[in-house]
Amino acid sequence: MDGVDLLIVIARVVVVFVILLGTTVLNVWIERKVLAKMQNRVGPKRAGPWGLLQTVADGLKLFFKESITPRKVEYGIYVLAPFLAIIPAFLIFLVVPFGRPFTIGGHEVILQGTDLNIGVLFILAMSSLAVYAVVLAGWSSGSKYPLLGGVRATAQAISYEAAMGLAMVSVVMFSSTSGDGGTLSLAGIVERQAGTFADVFPNLSSIAQFIPRWNLIPQFVAFVIFFIAITAETNRSPFDLVEAEQELVGGFHTEYSGMRFAMFQLAEYSNIFSMCAICASLFLGGWNGPTWDGSLPAFISGVLPTFWLLVKTYVLFFILIWLRATLPRMRYDQLMQLGWKRLIPGALVWLVLSTVVIGIRQFGLPWNSL
């Protein structure tokens, strides 16, 4: 690796950080405005045009606000927990491809923080690591309400990470039939969703050439399971029992204030955006979309893939907001029953069915050789 390659790597990391930070600030404003419209309110409107600077004002207020430390906290872990929340939230977005690679000066530049060949496993590892922040924050606060929130987070994460992982296995197995061998790279999974189903099944009707080759269509059940699981993993309504205001005051971050509280909020919305982008990459083709090569200026053609990924990501983000405005919070026993009695068995059954179908597609029926 020469100096130019090192600069490209640094630039990619900086760009990913700026994108994640900028979209997080924007997403808070979008959620507040959309919820306001759904609830027949106005929402933020005073700070900046259309209230766009309201999130910035809230962040500055928390930055300059005093951080109060309760007397009975386990100080080291209490201070460490916000960092354990924000670091995985940033690292998980590094493996999300947000555009088509291009070459400049003989150096290939990938629009991705890093293209790991174990990207799917890295996502599972980082989402598991983020749970430690919630658990340790609740335990170290020395208060009963954060402790209850931390205990709930532990059970909720164990329940829904299993379903999420099984849904991802189905996608990885299906993607391995669309190219040369299997891949755990998120960029590889996105590239194998390029084109239409006419490229895979040329004998289908002419309508197939207009249907994108997204994993959503053959893996729709896995998509539903994965989306429900990431809703629970990010503690979104109706699965927000970890920080239920009516029951636990504020949940695991009740005893946090100032910048430490802001770090938890930043990590939460970063995780929401990252998980929506991962879902779009696994099931909706990622940055794949119409580019109209040759008929558009080069700059617009280069930006279009990123635009398509953002469109798909924000469609999923809007659905999360819609769920928050529509559904009441589930009871804790309902939360556990949905995870263990519905999602995990459903994901296992779908994984077995996908395995059988993929095996028949590649090797034929086992009794054909008899």
PyMOL commands that set and color helices and strands:
alter all, ss='L'
color gray80, all
select helices_A, chain A and resi 3-38+49-51+54-64+75-95+119-140+144-175+186-191+197-199+206-210+220-233+241-243+245-248+251-253+258-283+298-326+332-363
alter helices_A, ss='H'
color red, helices_A
select strands_A, chain A and resi 102-104+107-109
alter strands_A, ss='S'
color yellow, strands_A
deselect
rebuild
show_as cartoon
